[in-house]
Amino acid sequence: MRDDSKMLTEQILEFINRCEEGKFTYHEEQEHSYNELALKLFRYQFQHNLAYKKFCQTKKRTPLTVKRWEHIPPMPIQGYKELTLSCEPIEEVKHVFMTSGTTNPEAKGKNYHPDLAVWDASMKGPFKHFVLPDREKITIFVLSPAEDLNKNSSLSRYLTNAVSFFGTENSKFFFTDKGLNVDELIRDLSWCESQEEPVLLIGATFAFVHIIDDLKEKQLQFKLAKDSRIFDTGGFKGQSREVEMEHLYSEFREFFGIGRNQCINMYGMTELSSQIYDQTIRSTYLNHSEIYDKRSPSWVKTVVLNTDTLEPVKDGEKGVIAHYDLANWNSCLAILTEDMGYKTEHGFVLLGRIKGSEARGCSIAVDQLMQVNSGGVNQQ
């Protein structure tokens, strides 16, 4: 890594640590620090990420004209599939996370990580904050592949970290190179039930559908210990069938004895280096309330934009979501997603993927991105 890269990552890590340890005296101080670091990161990416620089120039946004983080142009997520978005030379990058390619297997998005120190730091604190606000460790049963089975999956890295940082000695991965071992999972769940040991079941959303199908066939139900919880991520994109989440939550209660207030969904993507969570579990334990809205960690700003103009909308109005993630230091700080949502007083609500006529602004941004990079420079 270059010296400026090392210096920048150290500053990002310091900011993350200060947020996690509550070392900002005032909210305004934290906001000022965020803005200064975001502008510094924008200058760095404008200098070293040619494809992103060209895109910003079409928007007439440069380090000389941008004074607030909100004005940094968000990179359309499609860019991660079509272009090489890396500040460090990719031949020197140690880790590459790739999207699953469920829509088009030939066009996988790539996020290059020269070092995972910032990525790991951005994962650890929020997991504790949102998933385990009441305890230091829990027995974690993982229903999706670990990192050793899929080194190019950001989710696999995430799950491996979760067990390493927060799992008890009884924690276990149930997904092998032969698939999900449901029989072993059932046996271990029965043991935990008999010992009244709390369990965190964690994995991709659709993995739970397969397990519940098997439990129905075997006519089995569990009453897991108090403080057990379920963590799902990913939804049903590209799966063989879709299941309404409210129906799935009712089945979590029926087959595991885990109520809605002990279920949490994590919203993450390969193109980002941080994760975003439901506040369900944290609000249940700390405030005795149930807030389902999602919230970003302090180093991620989530905004909702008008689908035509890509200008910010008022709280409560629907639009396309963009994220500004300081941990995304080597690619693009700002990401324009394909997800719809709206802001609330507690965070934001995710509504699902953008559809046809709603996508005008995003389509224009993608067209601009591809047109300015059409000369073959910096492409895959």
C-alpha positions in Angstrom: 0.0 0.0 0.0 1.1 3.5 -0.7 2.0 5.9 2.1 -1.1 8.0 1.5 -3.2 4.9 1.6 -1.8 3.8 4.9 -2.2 7.3 6.4 -5.8 7.5 5.2 -6.8 4.1 6.6 -5.3 5.0 9.9 -7.4 8.1 10.1 -10.5 6.1 9.2 -9.8 3.5 11.8 -9.3 6.3 14.4 -12.7 7.8 13.4 -14.4 4.4 13.7 -12.8 3.8 17.1 -13.8 7.2 18.4 -17.4 6.6 17.3 -17.4 3.2 19.0 -15.9 4.5 22.2 -18.1 7.6 22.4 -15.1 9.9 22.4 -16.9 12.7 20.5 -18.0 15.3 23.0 -20.7 16.8 20.8 -22.8 15.6 17.8 -21.6 18.6 15.9 -18.0 17.6 16.5 -18.6 14.2 15.1 -20.4 15.6 12.1 -17.6 18.0 11.4 -15.0 15.2 11.7 -17.0 13.0 9.3 -17.3 15.8 6.7 -13.6 16.6 6.8 -12.6 12.9 6.5 -15.2 12.3 3.7 -13.8 15.2 1.7 -10.2 14.0 2.3 -11.3 10.5 1.1 -13.0 12.1 -1.9 -9.8 13.9 -2.9 -7.9 10.6 -2.6 -10.4 8.6 -4.7 -10.6 11.4 -7.3 -6.9 11.3 -7.7 -6.4 7.5 -7.8 -9.6 6.0 -9.2 -9.7 7.0 -12.8 -13.2 5.6 -13.7 -14.7 7.4 -10.7 -12.8 10.6 -11.5 -14.3 10.7 -15.0 -17.8 10.1 -13.6 -17.4 12.9 -11.2 -16.3 15.2 -13.9 -19.5 14.6 -15.9 -21.3 15.8 -12.8 -19.0 18.9 -12.5 -18.0 17.7 -9.1 -14.4 17.9 -8.1 -12.4 18.3 -4.9 -12.3 22.0 -5.7 -16.1 22.4 -6.0 -17.3 19.9 -3.3 -17.4 21.3 0.2 -19.9 19.0 1.9 -20.0 15.2 1.9 -23.6 15.3 0.6 -22.3 16.7 -2.7 -19.9 13.8 -3.4 -21.4 12.0 -6.5 -22.5 8.5 -5.6 -21.2 5.8 -7.9 -24.0 3.7 -9.5 -23.7 0.1 -8.2 -23.6 -1.1 -11.8 -20.1 0.4 -12.0 -18.7 -2.4 -9.8 -19.7 -4.9 -12.5 -18.5 -3.0 -15.5 -15.3 -1.2 -14.3 -12.3 -1.6 -12.1 -12.9 0.6 -9.2 -9.8 0.5 -7.1 -7.4 3.2 -5.9 -4.6 0.7 -5.3 -3.3 -1.4 -8.2 -5.4 -4.5 -8.4 -2.4 -6.8 -9.0 -1.3 -5.8 -5.5 -4.7 -6.3 -3.8 -4.9 -9.2 -1.4 -8.7 -9.6 -1.2 -11.5 -9.4 -3.8 -15.1 -9.7 -2.7 -17.5 -10.6 -5.5 -21.3 -10.4 -5.9 -23.2 -13.7 -6.3 -24.1 -12.9 -9.9 -27.7 -14.2 -9.5 -29.1 -11.9 -12.1 -26.2 -12.3 -14.6 -23.5 -14.8 -13.6 -21.2 -13.3 -16.2 -21.3 -9.8 -14.6 -20.2 -10.1 -11.0 -19.5 -6.9 -9.1 -16.0 -6.7 -7.5 -14.8 -4.8 -4.5 -11.0 -4.8 -4.1 -9.5 -4.7 -0.6 -5.7 -4.2 -0.3 -6.1 -4.7 3.5 -9.1 -5.9 5.6 -8.2 -3.9 8.8 -10.8 -1.2 8.1 -13.4 -3.8 6.8 -13.1 -5.9 10.0 -13.3 -2.8 12.3 -16.4 -1.6 10.5 -18.0 -5.0 11.1 -17.1 -5.7 14.7 -18.5 -2.8 16.7 -21.9 -2.6 15.0 -22.4 -6.3 15.3 -22.0 -6.0 19.1 -24.1 -2.8 19.2 -27.1 -4.2 17.2 -27.0 -8.0 17.6 -25.6 -8.5 21.1 -26.3 -5.4 23.1 -27.0 -7.5 26.2 -24.0 -9.9 26.3 -20.4 -10.4 25.2 -20.7 -13.8 23.6 -23.3 -16.3 22.5 -23.4 -19.7 20.8 -23.6 -19.0 17.1 -24.9 -21.6 14.6 -24.0 -20.5 11.1 -26.2 -21.7 8.2 -24.1 -20.2 5.3 -20.5 -20.9 4.1 -17.5 -19.8 6.2 -14.6 -17.9 4.7 -12.6 -21.0 3.9 -15.3 -22.2 1.6 -15.8 -18.9 -0.2 -12.9 -16.5 0.0 -14.5 -14.0 -2.4 -17.7 -13.6 -0.4 -18.0 -10.6 1.9 -20.8 -12.5 3.8 -18.5 -15.5 4.4 -15.9 -13.1 5.9 -18.6 -11.5 8.0 -19.9 -14.8 9.4 -16.4 -16.1 10.2 -15.6 -12.8 12.0 -18.9 -13.1 14.0 -17.9 -16.5 15.3 -14.3 -15.5 15.9 -15.2 -12.2 17.8 -18.5 -13.2 19.6 -19.0 -17.0 19.4 -18.8 -19.3 22.4 -16.8 -22.6 22.2 -20.0 -24.3 21.2 -20.4 -22.2 18.0 -20.4 -24.1 14.8 -20.7 -23.8 11.0 -23.3 -26.2 9.5 -22.6 -25.5 5.8 -19.9 -27.7 4.2 -18.7 -28.3 0.7 -21.7 -30.8 0.5 -24.2 -28.2 1.5 -26.2 -27.5 4.6 -26.1 -30.3 7.2 -29.7 -30.0 8.6 -29.5 -33.2 10.6 -26.5 -32.1 12.5 -28.1 -28.7 13.1 -31.3 -30.4 14.5 -29.2 -32.5 16.8 -27.2 -29.5 18.2 -30.4 -27.4 18.5 -31.9 -30.2 20.6 -28.9 -30.2 22.9 -29.0 -26.4 23.3 -32.7 -26.6 24.0 -32.2 -29.3 26.7 -29.3 -27.2 28.3 -31.3 -24.0 28.0 -28.4 -22.4 26.2 -29.2 -19.3 24.1 -28.4 -19.6 20.4 -27.9 -17.1 17.6 -29.0 -18.7 14.3 -27.3 -16.7 11.6 -27.3 -17.0 7.8 -28.7 -16.0 4.5 -32.5 -15.5 4.5 -33.3 -18.4 2.2 -31.3 -20.9 4.3 -34.0 -20.6 7.0 -36.7 -21.5 4.5 -34.9 -24.8 3.7 -34.5 -25.6 7.4 -38.2 -24.9 8.2 -39.2 -27.1 5.2 -37.2 -29.9 6.7 -38.6 -29.3 10.2 -42.1 -29.5 8.8 -41.4 -32.7 7.0 -39.9 -34.2 10.2 -42.7 -32.7 12.3 -40.2 -31.1 14.7 -40.4 -27.9 16.7 -38.0 -26.2 19.1 -38.5 -24.0 22.1 -35.0 -22.4 22.2 -33.7 -20.8 25.4 -34.6 -17.3 26.4 -32.4 -14.7 24.7 -32.0 -16.9 21.6 -32.2 -14.9 18.4 -32.4 -15.2 14.7 -30.2 -13.2 12.2 -31.0 -13.2 8.5 -29.5 -11.4 5.6 -29.9 -11.2 1.8 -33.7 -11.6 1.2 -34.8 -13.8 -1.7 -33.1 -12.3 -4.8 -32.4 -15.0 -7.3 -34.0 -17.7 -5.3 -36.4 -20.4 -6.4 -39.3 -18.9 -4.6 -40.1 -15.9 -2.4 -41.6 -15.9 1.1 -43.2 -12.9 2.8 -41.0 -11.9 5.7 -43.9 -11.5 8.1 -44.8 -15.1 7.3 -41.2 -16.2 7.9 -41.2 -14.4 11.2 -44.3 -16.2 12.3 -42.6 -19.5 11.4 -39.5 -18.5 13.4 -41.8 -18.3 16.4 -43.6 -21.6 15.6 -40.5 -23.7 14.8 -37.8 -22.1 17.1 -39.8 -20.3 19.8 -38.2 -17.0 18.8 -40.4 -14.0 18.7 -40.3 -11.1 16.3 -38.5 -8.9 18.8 -35.5 -11.3 18.8 -35.1 -11.3 15.0 -32.8 -9.0 13.1 -32.1 -8.5 9.5 -28.7 -7.2 8.3 -28.6 -5.2 5.1 -25.3 -5.4 3.4 -23.7 -5.6 0.0 -20.4 -6.6 -1.6 -20.0 -3.0 -2.9 -20.0 -1.6 0.7 -17.5 -2.2 3.5 -20.0 -1.7 6.3 -23.3 -3.3 7.3 -26.7 -1.8 8.3 -29.1 -3.4 10.8 -32.6 -3.5 12.1 -32.8 -1.9 15.6 -35.2 -4.6 16.8 -32.9 -6.4 19.3 -31.2 -3.3 20.6 -34.4 -1.4 21.2 -36.0 -4.5 22.9 -33.2 -4.8 25.4 -32.3 -1.2 26.0 -35.7 0.7 25.6 -38.3 -2.1 26.0 -39.7 -1.1 22.6 -39.6 -2.5 19.1 -38.0 -0.3 16.5 -37.7 -2.2 13.2 -36.2 0.7 11.2 -32.7 0.1 9.9 -29.8 2.3 11.1 -26.3 2.8 9.8 -23.1 2.9 11.9 -21.8 6.4 12.5 -19.3 6.3 9.7 -22.0 5.5 7.2 -24.5 8.2 6.0 -27.6 6.9 4.3 -29.6 9.3 2.1 -32.8 8.9 0.1 -32.8 10.5 -3.4 -35.5 11.5 -5.9 -35.6 8.7 -8.5 -35.7 11.3 -11.4 -33.3 14.0 -10.2 -31.2 12.1 -7.7 -31.7 15.1 -5.3 -32.4 14.4 -1.6 -36.1 14.0 -0.7 -37.8 15.0 2.6 -38.0 12.4 5.4 -40.9 10.1 4.8 -40.8 10.4 1.0 -39.9 7.4 -1.0 -36.8 7.4 -3.2 -33.6 5.5 -4.2 -31.1 4.9 -1.4 -27.4 6.0 -1.5 -24.8 5.2 1.1 -21.7 7.2 2.1 -19.3 4.7 3.8 -15.9 5.9 5.1 -14.8 2.3 5.3 -15.1 2.0 1.5 -11.8 3.7 1.2 -10.3 1.8 -1.8 -13.2 2.0 -4.2 -15.9 4.7 -3.9 -17.0 6.4 -0.7 -20.5 7.0 -2.1 -22.7 4.3 -3.6 -26.0 4.7 -5.5 -27.9 1.5 -4.9 -30.9 0.0 -6.7 -32.9 -0.1 -3.5 -36.0 1.9 -2.6 -36.7 3.3 0.8 -37.6 6.3 3.0 -36.2 8.0 6.0 -37.8 8.0 9.5 -37.0 9.6 12.8 -35.3 6.4 13.8 -33.4 5.5 10.6 -34.8 4.3 7.3 -37.2 1.6 5.9 -36.1 -0.6 3.0 -38.8 -1.2 0.4 -37.1 -3.4 -2.1 -35.5 -3.1 -5.5 -36.2 -0.2 -7.7 -38.6 -1.0 -10.6 -38.8 0.0 -14.3 -40.3 3.6 -14.4 -38.8 4.5 -11.0 -35.2 4.0 -12.3 -34.9 7.0 -14.6 -32.4 8.9 -12.6 -30.3 5.8 -11.9 -30.4 4.8 -15.6 -29.1 8.2 -16.6 -26.3 8.0 -14.1 -25.3 4.6 -15.4 -25.4 5.8 -19.0 -23.2 8.7 -18.0 -20.8 6.4 -16.2 -20.5 4.0 -19.1 -20.3 6.7 -21.8 -17.4 8.5 -20.1 -15.5 5.2 -19.6 -16.4 3.7 -23.0 -12.8 4.2 -24.3 -11.7 1.0 -22.6 -9.6 2.7 -20.0 -9.9 1.0 -16.6 -12.4 -1.5 -17.7 -12.5 -5.2 -16.7 
